[in-house]
Amino acid sequence: MGPGRAARVRARVRARASGLWQRLVLLGATGAIFSACSEFWFYRLTGDVGQVGLILAYGWFGYTFVLTLRLFQVRAFSGFFVAAGIFGFLVEGTLVPVLYLNLPFSIAWTSLGWHALFSVSVGYYLYRRIMAGASARAALVLNGALGTALGIWNAYLWNVVESPGGGVASYDWQPTGAFALQFLSGWALFLGGHMLLDRFPPCPARPPRLEFALFLGVPLGLYAAAFLDPLFPLSLILPLLLLVSLASLGAGARVPAQPWLDTVFSWRIAKGNYRYALLIPVMAIATYAVFKAARLEWETNVLVATPAVLVSSLYWFYALLRANHAGR
């Protein structure tokens, strides 16, 4: 083998190793961010929950979400939200059967109302957009509001005990320290994921179709093995939702490329701006402690789910129509 050929072989090996490293980092970054928003900050994790497995699973779905953005060259937030909806449908329809258990409400909550709206649109898009900007006031408001809202939400979901017969729920107040420990674990994952994205941002170029098929195919295989037959015909809602979403994105992808996705992936959070993120655990833990001390038993689930379901559902339909309209 001549020196020129050897150099080309070494270059190809380095390129493949670099590509593999980029994929692993992106899988870890999205897994950290989305597991924090969807699990560590959502409800009390018990001892039988494999936290490492959760992070890896959310990383797989998070990487699939980024591949969706890249493959269809998403060029507006409407397309971003359709891709975020795919993320939510996969989480609730392949890891657990929540998507099929209370139709049609289960389509919106939690797939759209929490995963797409909060975990992805707020935890990824809005957070990076505001924190990468120059406004300290906006960063303070965002982090303070996020922490306060999560404190109120967790004061309910950590402590409420649903009545088996559907009667009035009671409260079993959990120690503030236990909540703080789990919340801080999620906060570390959340910040760590964003810091990885600052250092190793996604590539906006279109990925190989085979790669997208692989990452989408694995959870669909799990779905087919676990839920397709036992929950048939309700289980058909997952492939239907995926087909509608992908068709909408495919129609929009026929429009000439725009730099929108490049801009989203180019956002970097300055190291100094991460000091504002301290407000998230401070406000969350303080709010939880106040609710526990005052025994404020708010029906937070209704207060959160009702507007979240309404907003996310209406915007999802709008986003589907807008993507198809752009395609025409």
NORMOKA-V241274 format. One record per backbone hydrogen bond with DSSP energy under -1.0 kcal/mol. CO is the residue of the C=O (numbers start at 1). NH is the residue of the N-H. E is the energy in kcal/mol with one decimal. If there is no record, write none. Layout:
co:CO nh:NH e:E
co:CO nh:NH e:E
//
This chain:
co:2 nh:6 e:-2.4
co:3 nh:7 e:-2.1
co:4 nh:8 e:-1.8
co:5 nh:9 e:-2.4
co:6 nh:10 e:-2.4
co:7 nh:11 e:-2.1
co:8 nh:12 e:-2.2
co:9 nh:13 e:-2.4
co:10 nh:14 e:-2.5
co:11 nh:15 e:-2.3
co:12 nh:16 e:-2.5
co:13 nh:17 e:-2.5
co:14 nh:18 e:-2.6
co:15 nh:19 e:-2.4
co:16 nh:20 e:-2.5
co:17 nh:21 e:-2.4
co:18 nh:22 e:-2.5
co:19 nh:23 e:-2.0
co:20 nh:24 e:-2.4
co:21 nh:25 e:-2.5
co:22 nh:26 e:-2.3
co:23 nh:27 e:-2.4
co:24 nh:28 e:-2.3
co:25 nh:29 e:-2.8
co:26 nh:30 e:-2.5
co:27 nh:31 e:-1.9
co:28 nh:32 e:-2.2
co:29 nh:33 e:-2.2
co:30 nh:34 e:-2.6
co:31 nh:35 e:-1.9
co:32 nh:36 e:-1.6
co:33 nh:37 e:-2.1
co:34 nh:38 e:-2.3
co:35 nh:39 e:-2.0
co:35 nh:40 e:-1.9
co:36 nh:41 e:-2.1
co:39 nh:42 e:-1.3
co:39 nh:43 e:-1.7
co:46 nh:49 e:-1.7
co:49 nh:51 e:-1.0
co:50 nh:54 e:-2.0
co:51 nh:55 e:-2.2
co:52 nh:56 e:-2.3
co:53 nh:57 e:-2.5
co:54 nh:58 e:-2.8
co:55 nh:59 e:-1.9
co:56 nh:60 e:-2.1
co:57 nh:61 e:-2.2
co:58 nh:62 e:-2.8
co:59 nh:63 e:-2.7
co:60 nh:64 e:-2.1
co:61 nh:65 e:-2.2
co:62 nh:66 e:-2.1
co:63 nh:67 e:-2.5
co:64 nh:68 e:-2.1
co:65 nh:69 e:-2.0
co:66 nh:70 e:-2.3
co:67 nh:71 e:-3.3
co:68 nh:72 e:-2.0
co:69 nh:74 e:-2.0
co:76 nh:80 e:-1.7
co:77 nh:81 e:-2.5
co:78 nh:82 e:-1.7
co:79 nh:83 e:-2.2
co:80 nh:84 e:-2.1
co:81 nh:85 e:-2.2
co:82 nh:86 e:-1.7
co:83 nh:87 e:-1.8
co:84 nh:88 e:-2.1
co:85 nh:89 e:-2.7
co:86 nh:90 e:-2.3
co:87 nh:91 e:-2.2
co:88 nh:92 e:-2.3
co:89 nh:93 e:-1.2
co:90 nh:94 e:-1.4
co:92 nh:99 e:-2.3
co:97 nh:100 e:-1.6
co:98 nh:101 e:-1.1
co:102 nh:106 e:-1.7
co:104 nh:107 e:-1.4
co:105 nh:109 e:-2.3
co:108 nh:113 e:-4.3
co:110 nh:114 e:-1.5
co:110 nh:115 e:-2.6
co:111 nh:116 e:-1.8
co:112 nh:117 e:-2.0
co:114 nh:118 e:-1.7
co:114 nh:119 e:-2.3
co:115 nh:120 e:-2.3
co:116 nh:121 e:-1.8
co:118 nh:123 e:-3.1
co:120 nh:124 e:-1.3
co:120 nh:125 e:-2.2
co:121 nh:126 e:-3.0
co:122 nh:127 e:-1.9
co:124 nh:128 e:-1.9
co:125 nh:129 e:-2.4
co:126 nh:130 e:-2.5
co:127 nh:131 e:-2.4
co:128 nh:132 e:-1.7
co:130 nh:133 e:-1.2
co:135 nh:139 e:-1.7
co:136 nh:140 e:-2.4
co:137 nh:141 e:-2.6
co:138 nh:142 e:-2.6
co:139 nh:143 e:-2.3
co:140 nh:144 e:-2.5
co:141 nh:145 e:-2.8
co:142 nh:146 e:-2.4
co:143 nh:147 e:-2.3
co:144 nh:148 e:-2.2
co:145 nh:149 e:-2.6
co:146 nh:150 e:-2.1
co:147 nh:151 e:-2.0
co:148 nh:152 e:-2.2
co:149 nh:153 e:-2.4
co:150 nh:154 e:-2.7
co:151 nh:155 e:-1.8
co:153 nh:157 e:-2.5
co:154 nh:158 e:-2.4
co:156 nh:160 e:-2.4
co:159 nh:172 e:-3.2
co:161 nh:170 e:-2.1
co:163 nh:166 e:-2.0
co:170 nh:161 e:-3.5
co:175 nh:179 e:-1.7
co:176 nh:180 e:-2.9
co:177 nh:181 e:-2.3
co:178 nh:182 e:-1.9
co:179 nh:183 e:-2.8
co:180 nh:184 e:-2.7
co:181 nh:185 e:-1.6
co:182 nh:186 e:-2.2
co:183 nh:187 e:-2.5
co:184 nh:188 e:-2.4
co:185 nh:189 e:-1.9
co:186 nh:190 e:-2.8
co:187 nh:191 e:-2.7
co:188 nh:192 e:-2.4
co:189 nh:193 e:-2.6
co:190 nh:194 e:-1.9
co:191 nh:195 e:-2.5
co:192 nh:196 e:-2.0
co:193 nh:197 e:-1.9
co:194 nh:198 e:-1.8
co:195 nh:199 e:-1.7
co:196 nh:200 e:-3.5
co:208 nh:212 e:-1.6
co:209 nh:213 e:-2.6
co:210 nh:214 e:-2.2
co:211 nh:215 e:-2.3
co:212 nh:216 e:-2.2
co:213 nh:217 e:-2.3
co:214 nh:218 e:-1.9
co:216 nh:220 e:-1.4
co:217 nh:221 e:-2.1
co:218 nh:222 e:-1.8
co:219 nh:223 e:-2.4
co:220 nh:224 e:-2.4
co:221 nh:225 e:-1.9
co:222 nh:226 e:-2.3
co:223 nh:227 e:-2.7
co:223 nh:228 e:-1.7
co:227 nh:231 e:-1.9
co:229 nh:232 e:-1.2
co:231 nh:234 e:-1.0
co:231 nh:235 e:-1.2
co:233 nh:236 e:-1.7
co:234 nh:237 e:-1.8
co:235 nh:238 e:-1.2
co:236 nh:240 e:-1.7
co:237 nh:241 e:-2.6
co:238 nh:242 e:-2.4
co:239 nh:243 e:-2.5
co:240 nh:244 e:-2.4
co:241 nh:245 e:-2.2
co:242 nh:246 e:-2.9
co:243 nh:247 e:-2.5
co:244 nh:248 e:-2.0
co:245 nh:249 e:-2.3
co:246 nh:250 e:-2.6
co:247 nh:251 e:-2.1
co:248 nh:252 e:-1.9
co:249 nh:253 e:-1.8
co:251 nh:254 e:-1.1
co:252 nh:255 e:-1.6
co:259 nh:263 e:-2.1
co:260 nh:264 e:-2.1
co:261 nh:265 e:-2.4
co:264 nh:267 e:-1.0
co:270 nh:273 e:-1.2
co:271 nh:274 e:-1.2
co:272 nh:275 e:-1.3
co:273 nh:276 e:-1.4
co:275 nh:278 e:-1.3
co:276 nh:279 e:-1.8
co:277 nh:280 e:-1.4
co:278 nh:282 e:-1.7
co:279 nh:283 e:-2.6
co:280 nh:284 e:-2.2
co:281 nh:285 e:-2.6
co:282 nh:286 e:-2.0
co:283 nh:287 e:-2.4
co:284 nh:288 e:-2.4
co:285 nh:289 e:-2.5
co:286 nh:290 e:-2.2
co:287 nh:291 e:-2.5
co:288 nh:292 e:-2.5
co:289 nh:293 e:-2.7
co:290 nh:294 e:-2.5
co:291 nh:296 e:-2.0
co:296 nh:298 e:-1.2
co:298 nh:300 e:-1.8
co:299 nh:303 e:-1.5
co:300 nh:304 e:-2.5
co:301 nh:305 e:-2.9
co:302 nh:306 e:-1.8
co:304 nh:308 e:-1.9
co:305 nh:309 e:-3.1
co:306 nh:310 e:-2.0
co:307 nh:311 e:-2.9
co:308 nh:312 e:-2.5
co:309 nh:313 e:-2.2
co:310 nh:314 e:-2.2
co:311 nh:315 e:-2.5
co:312 nh:316 e:-2.1
co:313 nh:317 e:-2.2
co:314 nh:318 e:-2.2
co:315 nh:319 e:-3.0
co:316 nh:320 e:-2.4
co:317 nh:321 e:-2.2
co:318 nh:322 e:-2.7
co:319 nh:323 e:-2.3
co:320 nh:324 e:-2.0
co:321 nh:325 e:-2.6
co:322 nh:326 e:-2.5
co:323 nh:327 e:-1.7
co:324 nh:328 e:-1.8
//
